[in-house]
Amino acid sequence: MHTLWTSAAPALSYRLYAEEWQLSPIQTTGVFAIYPLFVVGTLILLGDLSDHVGRRWTMLAALVFSLIGALTLAWAVNVEWLLVARAVMGVGVGLASGASTAAILEFSSTGDPERAASATNLAQALGFATALLLGGALIQYAPYPLRLDFFALAVVIAALILAVWFLPRHVSSRTPWAPDCLTCRPPFARHSMWHRSAPRRRSPQAPSSFRSAAKWHTIWSGPPMN
């Protein structure tokens, strides 16, 4: 849920930032672009982190990054703060994307992939709708339009951190973790035709690397700025 809210909430405020701080089109574009760069970079480098350290710890780290980003946006005083906040949020969303989807499947009683996918889609839709409706209302009608929306997001993320803390501990892989770039092969290549000759161990806990890659475009940068 927090991934799409984290993505969409700042995008609703970009026009206000541009008007208040007299941002140039290049600066506004930079704020838009830095977020997807860090999301994709995190997916590439850390896409399978939860397979090694556990879903719970990976999701906690992702939520902490998102919380830091939300609080940074709430107290932003110039465009540099925006860039840092969006970069940190990109790391958080990148970490959460694969780990949360895998956790929904593994922590469910049935272990049904279709139900896990449906729950993931529902949570993402709920987060996006909340960002648009609640965030838009706070920006339009509430005081402090550039701060209150992000404080509300920070409260939700803090509640999610508390909830994730009490999740069951996922049995992580015994294989030492290393960034995928050091192995000179992308995460999605592990199950591609390039490695058909290598023996593979079938397990109900499939690696989470790029598990939600088909959906990453939905968390690219939030809704366009009017």
mmCIF file of the C-alpha atoms, coordinates in Angstrom:
data_MODEL
# 
_entry.id   MODEL 
# 
loop_
_atom_site.group_PDB 
_atom_site.id 
_atom_site.type_symbol 
_atom_site.label_atom_id 
_atom_site.label_alt_id 
_atom_site.label_comp_id 
_atom_site.label_asym_id 
_atom_site.label_entity_id 
_atom_site.label_seq_id 
_atom_site.pdbx_PDB_ins_code 
_atom_site.Cartn_x 
_atom_site.Cartn_y 
_atom_site.Cartn_z 
_atom_site.occupancy 
_atom_site.B_iso_or_equiv 
_atom_site.pdbx_formal_charge 
_atom_site.auth_seq_id 
_atom_site.auth_comp_id 
_atom_site.auth_asym_id 
_atom_site.auth_atom_id 
_atom_site.pdbx_PDB_model_num 
ATOM 1   C CA . MET A 1 1   ? 0.000  0.000   0.000   1.00 0.00 ? 1   MET A CA 1 
ATOM 2   C CA . HIS A 1 2   ? 2.683  2.487   0.973   1.00 0.00 ? 2   HIS A CA 1 
ATOM 3   C CA . THR A 1 3   ? 4.555  2.125   -2.331  1.00 0.00 ? 3   THR A CA 1 
ATOM 4   C CA . LEU A 1 4   ? 1.988  3.905   -4.493  1.00 0.00 ? 4   LEU A CA 1 
ATOM 5   C CA . TRP A 1 5   ? 1.093  6.416   -1.784  1.00 0.00 ? 5   TRP A CA 1 
ATOM 6   C CA . THR A 1 6   ? 4.788  7.193   -1.429  1.00 0.00 ? 6   THR A CA 1 
ATOM 7   C CA . SER A 1 7   ? 5.005  7.587   -5.189  1.00 0.00 ? 7   SER A CA 1 
ATOM 8   C CA . ALA A 1 8   ? 1.915  9.684   -5.741  1.00 0.00 ? 8   ALA A CA 1 
ATOM 9   C CA . ALA A 1 9   ? 1.881  11.955  -2.689  1.00 0.00 ? 9   ALA A CA 1 
ATOM 10  C CA . PRO A 1 10  ? 4.874  14.134  -3.653  1.00 0.00 ? 10  PRO A CA 1 
ATOM 11  C CA . ALA A 1 11  ? 3.779  14.400  -7.284  1.00 0.00 ? 11  ALA A CA 1 
ATOM 12  C CA . LEU A 1 12  ? 0.612  16.202  -6.182  1.00 0.00 ? 12  LEU A CA 1 
ATOM 13  C CA . SER A 1 13  ? 2.762  18.946  -4.627  1.00 0.00 ? 13  SER A CA 1 
ATOM 14  C CA . TYR A 1 14  ? 5.283  19.522  -7.413  1.00 0.00 ? 14  TYR A CA 1 
ATOM 15  C CA . ARG A 1 15  ? 3.303  22.407  -8.919  1.00 0.00 ? 15  ARG A CA 1 
ATOM 16  C CA . LEU A 1 16  ? 3.207  24.159  -5.535  1.00 0.00 ? 16  LEU A CA 1 
ATOM 17  C CA . TYR A 1 17  ? 6.934  23.638  -5.071  1.00 0.00 ? 17  TYR A CA 1 
ATOM 18  C CA . ALA A 1 18  ? 7.603  25.075  -8.528  1.00 0.00 ? 18  ALA A CA 1 
ATOM 19  C CA . GLU A 1 19  ? 5.484  28.153  -7.796  1.00 0.00 ? 19  GLU A CA 1 
ATOM 20  C CA . GLU A 1 20  ? 6.827  28.788  -4.292  1.00 0.00 ? 20  GLU A CA 1 
ATOM 21  C CA . TRP A 1 21  ? 10.506 28.202  -5.018  1.00 0.00 ? 21  TRP A CA 1 
ATOM 22  C CA . GLN A 1 22  ? 10.481 29.378  -8.638  1.00 0.00 ? 22  GLN A CA 1 
ATOM 23  C CA . LEU A 1 23  ? 11.846 26.081  -9.898  1.00 0.00 ? 23  LEU A CA 1 
ATOM 24  C CA . SER A 1 24  ? 13.001 25.810  -13.477 1.00 0.00 ? 24  SER A CA 1 
ATOM 25  C CA . PRO A 1 25  ? 11.681 23.029  -15.759 1.00 0.00 ? 25  PRO A CA 1 
ATOM 26  C CA . ILE A 1 26  ? 15.060 21.302  -15.487 1.00 0.00 ? 26  ILE A CA 1 
ATOM 27  C CA . GLN A 1 27  ? 14.889 21.252  -11.692 1.00 0.00 ? 27  GLN A CA 1 
ATOM 28  C CA . THR A 1 28  ? 11.324 19.938  -11.732 1.00 0.00 ? 28  THR A CA 1 
ATOM 29  C CA . THR A 1 29  ? 12.315 17.252  -14.220 1.00 0.00 ? 29  THR A CA 1 
ATOM 30  C CA . GLY A 1 30  ? 15.241 16.287  -11.999 1.00 0.00 ? 30  GLY A CA 1 
ATOM 31  C CA . VAL A 1 31  ? 12.925 15.810  -9.022  1.00 0.00 ? 31  VAL A CA 1 
ATOM 32  C CA . PHE A 1 32  ? 10.700 13.599  -11.161 1.00 0.00 ? 32  PHE A CA 1 
ATOM 33  C CA . ALA A 1 33  ? 13.591 11.593  -12.643 1.00 0.00 ? 33  ALA A CA 1 
ATOM 34  C CA . ILE A 1 34  ? 15.614 10.829  -9.529  1.00 0.00 ? 34  ILE A CA 1 
ATOM 35  C CA . TYR A 1 35  ? 12.853 8.718   -7.982  1.00 0.00 ? 35  TYR A CA 1 
ATOM 36  C CA . PRO A 1 36  ? 12.489 6.065   -10.744 1.00 0.00 ? 36  PRO A CA 1 
ATOM 37  C CA . LEU A 1 37  ? 16.276 5.917   -11.122 1.00 0.00 ? 37  LEU A CA 1 
ATOM 38  C CA . PHE A 1 38  ? 16.668 4.900   -7.488  1.00 0.00 ? 38  PHE A CA 1 
ATOM 39  C CA . VAL A 1 39  ? 13.692 2.518   -7.654  1.00 0.00 ? 39  VAL A CA 1 
ATOM 40  C CA . VAL A 1 40  ? 15.132 0.674   -10.642 1.00 0.00 ? 40  VAL A CA 1 
ATOM 41  C CA . GLY A 1 41  ? 18.676 0.779   -9.268  1.00 0.00 ? 41  GLY A CA 1 
ATOM 42  C CA . THR A 1 42  ? 17.511 -0.736  -5.997  1.00 0.00 ? 42  THR A CA 1 
ATOM 43  C CA . LEU A 1 43  ? 15.584 -3.467  -7.811  1.00 0.00 ? 43  LEU A CA 1 
ATOM 44  C CA . ILE A 1 44  ? 18.656 -4.351  -9.853  1.00 0.00 ? 44  ILE A CA 1 
ATOM 45  C CA . LEU A 1 45  ? 21.166 -4.323  -6.990  1.00 0.00 ? 45  LEU A CA 1 
ATOM 46  C CA . LEU A 1 46  ? 18.988 -5.421  -4.065  1.00 0.00 ? 46  LEU A CA 1 
ATOM 47  C CA . GLY A 1 47  ? 16.112 -7.242  -5.737  1.00 0.00 ? 47  GLY A CA 1 
ATOM 48  C CA . ASP A 1 48  ? 16.876 -10.540 -4.004  1.00 0.00 ? 48  ASP A CA 1 
ATOM 49  C CA . LEU A 1 49  ? 17.971 -9.121  -0.648  1.00 0.00 ? 49  LEU A CA 1 
ATOM 50  C CA . SER A 1 50  ? 14.921 -10.508 1.153   1.00 0.00 ? 50  SER A CA 1 
ATOM 51  C CA . ASP A 1 51  ? 15.801 -14.034 0.007   1.00 0.00 ? 51  ASP A CA 1 
ATOM 52  C CA . HIS A 1 52  ? 18.976 -13.798 2.094   1.00 0.00 ? 52  HIS A CA 1 
ATOM 53  C CA . VAL A 1 53  ? 18.137 -11.595 5.077   1.00 0.00 ? 53  VAL A CA 1 
ATOM 54  C CA . GLY A 1 54  ? 14.420 -12.319 5.304   1.00 0.00 ? 54  GLY A CA 1 
ATOM 55  C CA . ARG A 1 55  ? 11.206 -10.627 4.168   1.00 0.00 ? 55  ARG A CA 1 
ATOM 56  C CA . ARG A 1 56  ? 10.546 -9.002  7.521   1.00 0.00 ? 56  ARG A CA 1 
ATOM 57  C CA . TRP A 1 57  ? 13.888 -7.248  7.851   1.00 0.00 ? 57  TRP A CA 1 
ATOM 58  C CA . THR A 1 58  ? 13.829 -6.123  4.230   1.00 0.00 ? 58  THR A CA 1 
ATOM 59  C CA . MET A 1 59  ? 10.346 -4.652  4.590   1.00 0.00 ? 59  MET A CA 1 
ATOM 60  C CA . LEU A 1 60  ? 11.343 -2.922  7.822   1.00 0.00 ? 60  LEU A CA 1 
ATOM 61  C CA . ALA A 1 61  ? 14.348 -1.365  6.082   1.00 0.00 ? 61  ALA A CA 1 
ATOM 62  C CA . ALA A 1 62  ? 12.137 -0.300  3.174   1.00 0.00 ? 62  ALA A CA 1 
ATOM 63  C CA . LEU A 1 63  ? 9.621  1.354   5.488   1.00 0.00 ? 63  LEU A CA 1 
ATOM 64  C CA . VAL A 1 64  ? 12.354 3.163   7.414   1.00 0.00 ? 64  VAL A CA 1 
ATOM 65  C CA . PHE A 1 65  ? 13.715 4.581   4.158   1.00 0.00 ? 65  PHE A CA 1 
ATOM 66  C CA . SER A 1 66  ? 10.217 5.669   3.146   1.00 0.00 ? 66  SER A CA 1 
ATOM 67  C CA . LEU A 1 67  ? 9.615  7.231   6.560   1.00 0.00 ? 67  LEU A CA 1 
ATOM 68  C CA . ILE A 1 68  ? 12.853 9.221   6.324   1.00 0.00 ? 68  ILE A CA 1 
ATOM 69  C CA . GLY A 1 69  ? 11.841 10.381  2.848   1.00 0.00 ? 69  GLY A CA 1 
ATOM 70  C CA . ALA A 1 70  ? 8.364  11.452  3.987   1.00 0.00 ? 70  ALA A CA 1 
ATOM 71  C CA . LEU A 1 71  ? 9.733  13.430  6.943   1.00 0.00 ? 71  LEU A CA 1 
ATOM 72  C CA . THR A 1 72  ? 12.357 15.031  4.703   1.00 0.00 ? 72  THR A CA 1 
ATOM 73  C CA . LEU A 1 73  ? 9.616  16.158  2.331   1.00 0.00 ? 73  LEU A CA 1 
ATOM 74  C CA . ALA A 1 74  ? 7.572  17.492  5.243   1.00 0.00 ? 74  ALA A CA 1 
ATOM 75  C CA . TRP A 1 75  ? 10.463 19.734  6.301   1.00 0.00 ? 75  TRP A CA 1 
ATOM 76  C CA . ALA A 1 76  ? 11.852 20.492  2.817   1.00 0.00 ? 76  ALA A CA 1 
ATOM 77  C CA . VAL A 1 77  ? 13.124 24.038  2.391   1.00 0.00 ? 77  VAL A CA 1 
ATOM 78  C CA . ASN A 1 78  ? 14.621 23.867  -1.108  1.00 0.00 ? 78  ASN A CA 1 
ATOM 79  C CA . VAL A 1 79  ? 14.945 21.636  -4.150  1.00 0.00 ? 79  VAL A CA 1 
ATOM 80  C CA . GLU A 1 80  ? 17.981 19.816  -2.737  1.00 0.00 ? 80  GLU A CA 1 
ATOM 81  C CA . TRP A 1 81  ? 15.789 18.475  0.057   1.00 0.00 ? 81  TRP A CA 1 
ATOM 82  C CA . LEU A 1 82  ? 13.314 17.231  -2.547  1.00 0.00 ? 82  LEU A CA 1 
ATOM 83  C CA . LEU A 1 83  ? 16.036 15.401  -4.446  1.00 0.00 ? 83  LEU A CA 1 
ATOM 84  C CA . VAL A 1 84  ? 17.334 13.690  -1.318  1.00 0.00 ? 84  VAL A CA 1 
ATOM 85  C CA . ALA A 1 85  ? 13.832 12.774  -0.157  1.00 0.00 ? 85  ALA A CA 1 
ATOM 86  C CA . ARG A 1 86  ? 12.811 11.282  -3.503  1.00 0.00 ? 86  ARG A CA 1 
ATOM 87  C CA . ALA A 1 87  ? 16.062 9.323   -3.759  1.00 0.00 ? 87  ALA A CA 1 
ATOM 88  C CA . VAL A 1 88  ? 15.559 7.862   -0.281  1.00 0.00 ? 88  VAL A CA 1 
ATOM 89  C CA . MET A 1 89  ? 11.931 7.048   -1.090  1.00 0.00 ? 89  MET A CA 1 
ATOM 90  C CA . GLY A 1 90  ? 13.056 5.323   -4.288  1.00 0.00 ? 90  GLY A CA 1 
ATOM 91  C CA . VAL A 1 91  ? 15.298 3.024   -2.261  1.00 0.00 ? 91  VAL A CA 1 
ATOM 92  C CA . GLY A 1 92  ? 12.430 2.262   0.117   1.00 0.00 ? 92  GLY A CA 1 
ATOM 93  C CA . VAL A 1 93  ? 9.956  1.454   -2.646  1.00 0.00 ? 93  VAL A CA 1 
ATOM 94  C CA . GLY A 1 94  ? 12.535 -0.641  -4.508  1.00 0.00 ? 94  GLY A CA 1 
ATOM 95  C CA . LEU A 1 95  ? 13.221 -2.707  -1.408  1.00 0.00 ? 95  LEU A CA 1 
ATOM 96  C CA . ALA A 1 96  ? 9.537  -3.138  -0.590  1.00 0.00 ? 96  ALA A CA 1 
ATOM 97  C CA . SER A 1 97  ? 8.292  -4.096  -4.055  1.00 0.00 ? 97  SER A CA 1 
ATOM 98  C CA . GLY A 1 98  ? 9.635  -7.638  -4.246  1.00 0.00 ? 98  GLY A CA 1 
ATOM 99  C CA . ALA A 1 99  ? 9.768  -8.400  -0.528  1.00 0.00 ? 99  ALA A CA 1 
ATOM 100 C CA . SER A 1 100 ? 6.171  -7.416  0.197   1.00 0.00 ? 100 SER A CA 1 
ATOM 101 C CA . THR A 1 101 ? 4.772  -9.462  -2.686  1.00 0.00 ? 101 THR A CA 1 
ATOM 102 C CA . ALA A 1 102 ? 6.785  -12.509 -1.592  1.00 0.00 ? 102 ALA A CA 1 
ATOM 103 C CA . ALA A 1 103 ? 5.702  -11.995 2.021   1.00 0.00 ? 103 ALA A CA 1 
ATOM 104 C CA . ILE A 1 104 ? 2.013  -11.919 1.113   1.00 0.00 ? 104 ILE A CA 1 
ATOM 105 C CA . LEU A 1 105 ? 2.421  -15.297 -0.599  1.00 0.00 ? 105 LEU A CA 1 
ATOM 106 C CA . GLU A 1 106 ? 4.546  -16.936 2.078   1.00 0.00 ? 106 GLU A CA 1 
ATOM 107 C CA . PHE A 1 107 ? 2.685  -15.631 5.119   1.00 0.00 ? 107 PHE A CA 1 
ATOM 108 C CA . SER A 1 108 ? -0.754 -16.533 3.761   1.00 0.00 ? 108 SER A CA 1 
ATOM 109 C CA . SER A 1 109 ? -2.396 -19.701 5.008   1.00 0.00 ? 109 SER A CA 1 
ATOM 110 C CA . THR A 1 110 ? -3.165 -21.055 1.533   1.00 0.00 ? 110 THR A CA 1 
ATOM 111 C CA . GLY A 1 111 ? 0.011  -20.028 -0.294  1.00 0.00 ? 111 GLY A CA 1 
ATOM 112 C CA . ASP A 1 112 ? -2.065 -19.321 -3.403  1.00 0.00 ? 112 ASP A CA 1 
ATOM 113 C CA . PRO A 1 113 ? -0.104 -17.143 -5.887  1.00 0.00 ? 113 PRO A CA 1 
ATOM 114 C CA . GLU A 1 114 ? -3.314 -15.818 -7.452  1.00 0.00 ? 114 GLU A CA 1 
ATOM 115 C CA . ARG A 1 115 ? -4.629 -14.620 -4.110  1.00 0.00 ? 115 ARG A CA 1 
ATOM 116 C CA . ALA A 1 116 ? -1.260 -13.073 -3.307  1.00 0.00 ? 116 ALA A CA 1 
ATOM 117 C CA . ALA A 1 117 ? -1.282 -11.206 -6.622  1.00 0.00 ? 117 ALA A CA 1 
ATOM 118 C CA . SER A 1 118 ? -4.853 -10.034 -6.018  1.00 0.00 ? 118 SER A CA 1 
ATOM 119 C CA . ALA A 1 119 ? -3.971 -8.830  -2.526  1.00 0.00 ? 119 ALA A CA 1 
ATOM 120 C CA . THR A 1 120 ? -0.949 -6.971  -3.894  1.00 0.00 ? 120 THR A CA 1 
ATOM 121 C CA . ASN A 1 121 ? -3.025 -5.274  -6.598  1.00 0.00 ? 121 ASN A CA 1 
ATOM 122 C CA . LEU A 1 122 ? -5.705 -4.339  -4.067  1.00 0.00 ? 122 LEU A CA 1 
ATOM 123 C CA . ALA A 1 123 ? -3.157 -2.846  -1.676  1.00 0.00 ? 123 ALA A CA 1 
ATOM 124 C CA . GLN A 1 124 ? -1.526 -0.857  -4.467  1.00 0.00 ? 124 GLN A CA 1 
ATOM 125 C CA . ALA A 1 125 ? -4.879 0.437   -5.697  1.00 0.00 ? 125 ALA A CA 1 
ATOM 126 C CA . LEU A 1 126 ? -5.819 1.414   -2.140  1.00 0.00 ? 126 LEU A CA 1 
ATOM 127 C CA . GLY A 1 127 ? -2.549 3.271   -1.664  1.00 0.00 ? 127 GLY A CA 1 
ATOM 128 C CA . PHE A 1 128 ? -2.918 5.125   -4.960  1.00 0.00 ? 128 PHE A CA 1 
ATOM 129 C CA . ALA A 1 129 ? -6.529 6.083   -4.249  1.00 0.00 ? 129 ALA A CA 1 
ATOM 130 C CA . THR A 1 130 ? -5.617 7.251   -0.737  1.00 0.00 ? 130 THR A CA 1 
ATOM 131 C CA . ALA A 1 131 ? -2.818 9.399   -2.111  1.00 0.00 ? 131 ALA A CA 1 
ATOM 132 C CA . LEU A 1 132 ? -5.131 11.054  -4.617  1.00 0.00 ? 132 LEU A CA 1 
ATOM 133 C CA . LEU A 1 133 ? -8.168 11.537  -2.373  1.00 0.00 ? 133 LEU A CA 1 
ATOM 134 C CA . LEU A 1 134 ? -6.668 12.195  1.052   1.00 0.00 ? 134 LEU A CA 1 
ATOM 135 C CA . GLY A 1 135 ? -3.526 13.851  -0.249  1.00 0.00 ? 135 GLY A CA 1 
ATOM 136 C CA . GLY A 1 136 ? -5.453 16.020  -2.665  1.00 0.00 ? 136 GLY A CA 1 
ATOM 137 C CA . ALA A 1 137 ? -7.903 17.075  0.051   1.00 0.00 ? 137 ALA A CA 1 
ATOM 138 C CA . LEU A 1 138 ? -5.102 17.980  2.472   1.00 0.00 ? 138 LEU A CA 1 
ATOM 139 C CA . ILE A 1 139 ? -3.277 19.978  -0.175  1.00 0.00 ? 139 ILE A CA 1 
ATOM 140 C CA . GLN A 1 140 ? -6.402 21.763  -1.391  1.00 0.00 ? 140 GLN A CA 1 
ATOM 141 C CA . TYR A 1 141 ? -8.269 22.486  1.841   1.00 0.00 ? 141 TYR A CA 1 
ATOM 142 C CA . ALA A 1 142 ? -6.013 21.929  4.856   1.00 0.00 ? 142 ALA A CA 1 
ATOM 143 C CA . PRO A 1 143 ? -3.381 24.338  6.177   1.00 0.00 ? 143 PRO A CA 1 
ATOM 144 C CA . TYR A 1 144 ? 0.288  23.782  5.375   1.00 0.00 ? 144 TYR A CA 1 
ATOM 145 C CA . PRO A 1 145 ? -0.343 22.081  2.009   1.00 0.00 ? 145 PRO A CA 1 
ATOM 146 C CA . LEU A 1 146 ? 3.354  21.258  1.529   1.00 0.00 ? 146 LEU A CA 1 
ATOM 147 C CA . ARG A 1 147 ? 3.729  19.618  4.939   1.00 0.00 ? 147 ARG A CA 1 
ATOM 148 C CA . LEU A 1 148 ? 0.519  18.091  6.297   1.00 0.00 ? 148 LEU A CA 1 
ATOM 149 C CA . ASP A 1 149 ? 0.171  15.520  3.506   1.00 0.00 ? 149 ASP A CA 1 
ATOM 150 C CA . PHE A 1 150 ? 3.625  14.113  4.256   1.00 0.00 ? 150 PHE A CA 1 
ATOM 151 C CA . PHE A 1 151 ? 3.070  14.066  7.994   1.00 0.00 ? 151 PHE A CA 1 
ATOM 152 C CA . ALA A 1 152 ? -0.052 11.964  7.365   1.00 0.00 ? 152 ALA A CA 1 
ATOM 153 C CA . LEU A 1 153 ? 1.990  9.646   5.152   1.00 0.00 ? 153 LEU A CA 1 
ATOM 154 C CA . ALA A 1 154 ? 4.670  9.399   7.856   1.00 0.00 ? 154 ALA A CA 1 
ATOM 155 C CA . VAL A 1 155 ? 2.044  8.364   10.432  1.00 0.00 ? 155 VAL A CA 1 
ATOM 156 C CA . VAL A 1 156 ? 0.781  5.609   8.126   1.00 0.00 ? 156 VAL A CA 1 
ATOM 157 C CA . ILE A 1 157 ? 4.326  4.365   7.465   1.00 0.00 ? 157 ILE A CA 1 
ATOM 158 C CA . ALA A 1 158 ? 5.076  4.351   11.198  1.00 0.00 ? 158 ALA A CA 1 
ATOM 159 C CA . ALA A 1 159 ? 1.960  2.214   11.753  1.00 0.00 ? 159 ALA A CA 1 
ATOM 160 C CA . LEU A 1 160 ? 3.104  -0.165  9.013   1.00 0.00 ? 160 LEU A CA 1 
ATOM 161 C CA . ILE A 1 161 ? 6.515  -0.462  10.668  1.00 0.00 ? 161 ILE A CA 1 
ATOM 162 C CA . LEU A 1 162 ? 4.805  -1.512  13.880  1.00 0.00 ? 162 LEU A CA 1 
ATOM 163 C CA . ALA A 1 163 ? 2.653  -4.055  12.024  1.00 0.00 ? 163 ALA A CA 1 
ATOM 164 C CA . VAL A 1 164 ? 5.578  -5.528  10.080  1.00 0.00 ? 164 VAL A CA 1 
ATOM 165 C CA . TRP A 1 165 ? 7.602  -5.859  13.280  1.00 0.00 ? 165 TRP A CA 1 
ATOM 166 C CA . PHE A 1 166 ? 5.137  -8.506  14.495  1.00 0.00 ? 166 PHE A CA 1 
ATOM 167 C CA . LEU A 1 167 ? 5.164  -10.534 11.277  1.00 0.00 ? 167 LEU A CA 1 
ATOM 168 C CA . PRO A 1 168 ? 6.582  -14.076 11.447  1.00 0.00 ? 168 PRO A CA 1 
ATOM 169 C CA . ARG A 1 169 ? 10.274 -14.377 10.830  1.00 0.00 ? 169 ARG A CA 1 
ATOM 170 C CA . HIS A 1 170 ? 11.010 -15.601 7.311   1.00 0.00 ? 170 HIS A CA 1 
ATOM 171 C CA . VAL A 1 171 ? 13.659 -18.331 7.062   1.00 0.00 ? 171 VAL A CA 1 
ATOM 172 C CA . SER A 1 172 ? 16.277 -16.671 4.911   1.00 0.00 ? 172 SER A CA 1 
ATOM 173 C CA . SER A 1 173 ? 18.582 -18.402 2.490   1.00 0.00 ? 173 SER A CA 1 
ATOM 174 C CA . ARG A 1 174 ? 21.921 -19.661 3.741   1.00 0.00 ? 174 ARG A CA 1 
ATOM 175 C CA . THR A 1 175 ? 23.604 -18.360 0.607   1.00 0.00 ? 175 THR A CA 1 
ATOM 176 C CA . PRO A 1 176 ? 25.643 -15.214 1.358   1.00 0.00 ? 176 PRO A CA 1 
ATOM 177 C CA . TRP A 1 177 ? 24.139 -12.154 -0.239  1.00 0.00 ? 177 TRP A CA 1 
ATOM 178 C CA . ALA A 1 178 ? 26.062 -10.047 -2.741  1.00 0.00 ? 178 ALA A CA 1 
ATOM 179 C CA . PRO A 1 179 ? 24.858 -7.314  -5.126  1.00 0.00 ? 179 PRO A CA 1 
ATOM 180 C CA . ASP A 1 180 ? 23.691 -8.801  -8.390  1.00 0.00 ? 180 ASP A CA 1 
ATOM 181 C CA . CYS A 1 181 ? 26.019 -6.538  -10.344 1.00 0.00 ? 181 CYS A CA 1 
ATOM 182 C CA . LEU A 1 182 ? 28.994 -8.365  -8.785  1.00 0.00 ? 182 LEU A CA 1 
ATOM 183 C CA . THR A 1 183 ? 27.850 -11.688 -10.233 1.00 0.00 ? 183 THR A CA 1 
ATOM 184 C CA . CYS A 1 184 ? 27.650 -10.140 -13.723 1.00 0.00 ? 184 CYS A CA 1 
ATOM 185 C CA . ARG A 1 185 ? 24.133 -11.382 -14.338 1.00 0.00 ? 185 ARG A CA 1 
ATOM 186 C CA . PRO A 1 186 ? 20.782 -9.673  -13.797 1.00 0.00 ? 186 PRO A CA 1 
ATOM 187 C CA . PRO A 1 187 ? 18.359 -11.195 -11.290 1.00 0.00 ? 187 PRO A CA 1 
ATOM 188 C CA . PHE A 1 188 ? 15.853 -12.155 -13.960 1.00 0.00 ? 188 PHE A CA 1 
ATOM 189 C CA . ALA A 1 189 ? 18.541 -14.152 -15.793 1.00 0.00 ? 189 ALA A CA 1 
ATOM 190 C CA . ARG A 1 190 ? 18.569 -16.804 -13.085 1.00 0.00 ? 190 ARG A CA 1 
ATOM 191 C CA . HIS A 1 191 ? 15.478 -18.437 -14.558 1.00 0.00 ? 191 HIS A CA 1 
ATOM 192 C CA . SER A 1 192 ? 15.982 -17.520 -18.194 1.00 0.00 ? 192 SER A CA 1 
ATOM 193 C CA . MET A 1 193 ? 17.106 -19.596 -21.135 1.00 0.00 ? 193 MET A CA 1 
ATOM 194 C CA . TRP A 1 194 ? 20.683 -18.455 -20.484 1.00 0.00 ? 194 TRP A CA 1 
ATOM 195 C CA . HIS A 1 195 ? 20.881 -20.735 -17.454 1.00 0.00 ? 195 HIS A CA 1 
ATOM 196 C CA . ARG A 1 196 ? 18.795 -23.726 -18.447 1.00 0.00 ? 196 ARG A CA 1 
ATOM 197 C CA . SER A 1 197 ? 21.787 -26.002 -18.190 1.00 0.00 ? 197 SER A CA 1 
ATOM 198 C CA . ALA A 1 198 ? 22.380 -25.144 -14.546 1.00 0.00 ? 198 ALA A CA 1 
ATOM 199 C CA . PRO A 1 199 ? 20.531 -27.325 -12.016 1.00 0.00 ? 199 PRO A CA 1 
ATOM 200 C CA . ARG A 1 200 ? 17.748 -25.549 -10.237 1.00 0.00 ? 200 ARG A CA 1 
ATOM 201 C CA . ARG A 1 201 ? 16.166 -26.391 -6.917  1.00 0.00 ? 201 ARG A CA 1 
ATOM 202 C CA . ARG A 1 202 ? 12.411 -26.052 -6.928  1.00 0.00 ? 202 ARG A CA 1 
ATOM 203 C CA . SER A 1 203 ? 10.997 -24.443 -3.849  1.00 0.00 ? 203 SER A CA 1 
ATOM 204 C CA . PRO A 1 204 ? 7.662  -22.894 -2.884  1.00 0.00 ? 204 PRO A CA 1 
ATOM 205 C CA . GLN A 1 205 ? 9.622  -19.798 -1.874  1.00 0.00 ? 205 GLN A CA 1 
ATOM 206 C CA . ALA A 1 206 ? 10.692 -18.435 -5.227  1.00 0.00 ? 206 ALA A CA 1 
ATOM 207 C CA . PRO A 1 207 ? 13.257 -15.626 -5.266  1.00 0.00 ? 207 PRO A CA 1 
ATOM 208 C CA . SER A 1 208 ? 11.719 -12.209 -4.954  1.00 0.00 ? 208 SER A CA 1 
ATOM 209 C CA . SER A 1 209 ? 14.042 -10.567 -7.474  1.00 0.00 ? 209 SER A CA 1 
ATOM 210 C CA . PHE A 1 210 ? 11.942 -8.610  -9.912  1.00 0.00 ? 210 PHE A CA 1 
ATOM 211 C CA . ARG A 1 211 ? 8.882  -10.511 -8.685  1.00 0.00 ? 211 ARG A CA 1 
ATOM 212 C CA . SER A 1 212 ? 6.905  -7.326  -9.194  1.00 0.00 ? 212 SER A CA 1 
ATOM 213 C CA . ALA A 1 213 ? 8.882  -6.070  -12.178 1.00 0.00 ? 213 ALA A CA 1 
ATOM 214 C CA . ALA A 1 214 ? 5.788  -6.267  -14.360 1.00 0.00 ? 214 ALA A CA 1 
ATOM 215 C CA . LYS A 1 215 ? 4.194  -3.705  -12.060 1.00 0.00 ? 215 LYS A CA 1 
ATOM 216 C CA . TRP A 1 216 ? 7.128  -1.381  -11.486 1.00 0.00 ? 216 TRP A CA 1 
ATOM 217 C CA . HIS A 1 217 ? 5.789  1.032   -14.085 1.00 0.00 ? 217 HIS A CA 1 
ATOM 218 C CA . THR A 1 218 ? 2.844  1.694   -11.777 1.00 0.00 ? 218 THR A CA 1 
ATOM 219 C CA . ILE A 1 219 ? 5.200  3.160   -9.175  1.00 0.00 ? 219 ILE A CA 1 
ATOM 220 C CA . TRP A 1 220 ? 7.328  5.061   -11.674 1.00 0.00 ? 220 TRP A CA 1 
ATOM 221 C CA . SER A 1 221 ? 6.761  8.604   -10.530 1.00 0.00 ? 221 SER A CA 1 
ATOM 222 C CA . GLY A 1 222 ? 3.136  8.996   -9.558  1.00 0.00 ? 222 GLY A CA 1 
ATOM 223 C CA . PRO A 1 223 ? 0.532  10.979  -11.463 1.00 0.00 ? 223 PRO A CA 1 
ATOM 224 C CA . PRO A 1 224 ? 1.698  13.665  -13.910 1.00 0.00 ? 224 PRO A CA 1 
ATOM 225 C CA . MET A 1 225 ? 1.939  17.234  -12.741 1.00 0.00 ? 225 MET A CA 1 
ATOM 226 C CA . ASN A 1 226 ? -0.792 19.485  -14.029 1.00 0.00 ? 226 ASN A CA 1 
# 
